[in-house]
Amino acid sequence: MAKSYAPRMHSAEHILNRTMVTLFDCDRSFSAHINKKKSKCDYHFDRDLTEDEVQELERRINAVIDSGVDVTERMMPRDDAAREFNLTRLPDDAGKTLRIVDIGEYDACPCIGEHVDNTSEIGAFRMVSHSFEDGVLRLRYKLAAPAEAEA
């Protein structure tokens, strides 16, 4: 069976990761499960988030989504990418030339997934739950349809 892609969710994951790095000085998620209806990301962390932090995270993510920046890709030799990015989540067979996905100037990340062309296609980001256990912060999120985000 072919893998089912969720470009809106996948693009939102990139924005979530960059926002987590910026707000909390942590690494990008070490594990993610991306679905069309609901997705989750796991972070090595030392505590759960407060409700104020969750609201700030949502606010910042939605500000990037609402800014309507282009999502583009560029190719980079793997050796160059290894100096700039953490490549541990890429499959071993990703090749000697890697695709880097740029969310405007907000985020850049090696990625093999499908993405939207512009953040305006993502829809409003909403954190549905968060939990912390054994050094892992799990964030679960949903997206409104882009038309709902404008209403």
N, C-alpha and C positions, 0 to 999 in steps of 0.2 A: 504494500500500500504506500502511495506517495505521501510525503510529509505535508501536513496542512499548515500553511503559513498564515500569519495574522500581521500584515504589514503595519497596521495602526498600533497594535499592542507592542510590536517589536520596536518601532520608533519611540514609543512612550518609554519602553525599558531603557533605551539609551539616555533619554532625558532624566529619568529617575536616577540612573546610575551617576550621571554627572552631578546632579543636584545633591545626592548623598555624599559624594566625594567633597563637594564644595562646602556643604553645611556642616558635615561631621568629620571631615578629614579622615575618612575611611577608604578602603579599597572598593572597587566596583563589586557587584554581586559575584559570588563564587558559584552560585547555582540559580537557575531561573527555569520556570515552566511557563511558557507563553501560549495562551489559548485565546480564541476570539472573544469569549465571554468574560473570563476572569484570568488574571495572571498573578504569578508570585515571584519574588526575588528574595534570596537569602544572602545575608551579609555577616561577616565575622564582626561582632560588636560586643560591647561590654554591658549592655542594658537594653531595656525596652524604651521606646520613644514616649514622650509625654504627649498629651492631646494638643498642646500648643505647638509642639514640634511637628506633629502630623499636619496640622493646619498650615504651618509655614511651608512645609514640604509641598503640600498640594498647591498652595498659592504660587510658589516659585515655578513649579512644573507647569501649571496652567498659564503662567505669564509667558513662558517659552513657547508653549503650544499656540497661544493667542498672538504671538508676535509674527506668525506666518513666515518663518524662515524656510529657505529651501533645504532639502535633504539631498545631498549629492554624494557621489562616490569618486574615489581616485585610486589608482593602483600604486603599490609601493613594494620594492624588493623586501622579502621576508627579513633579511639581515638588518635593513634600515628600520623596519617596523619593530623588530625585537629591541632596538635601542630606545624606542619611543613609547612602546605599548607593552602591556602584559599579554602574552600570547597563550597562556595556559588553557584558556577555554576554547581555543580553535582546534579543530580536528587535525591530527598529524598529517593527513593527506590534503591540507588546504593549499599546498603548493609553494613554490618559491617566490611567487608574486602574490601579494595579498590585497584584497579590496578594503579600503578604509572608508567608512561611512562618516560623513560630516553632517552634523545638524547645525547649519549656519556656522557661526564661530563658537557656538556654545559647547559642542562636543565633537570629538573625533574618536573612532574606535574601529579596530579590525572586526569585520563581521561578514558572515556568509549568508545572512538572512535577507528577507525581502522587507522593503521599507516604503513609506509614503514618499511622494515627491516634495511635499511641503507640509510643515507642521499643522497648517490649518485643516488638513485632512484627518487629523488624529481624533478630535473630539475632547471634551472635558475629562480630565483625570480625576478619579475619586478613589481614595484609600478606603477599602472596605473592612480591613482588619490588619492588626499587627500583633506579633507575639515575640517573646524572647525566651529561649531555653538553651542551656548548655553552650553559651557563647555565640548563639546564632539568632540574629534578628530577622524575622520573616515578615515581609510586607506583601499584602495582597491588594490588588487594585482592579478597577473596572474603568471602562471608557464609555462616555455617552456617544451616541452617533454624532458625527460632525454637524448635521442639521440641528440636533437638539442643543448642541453647544452654542449655536448662534441665537436660539430662541430665548 
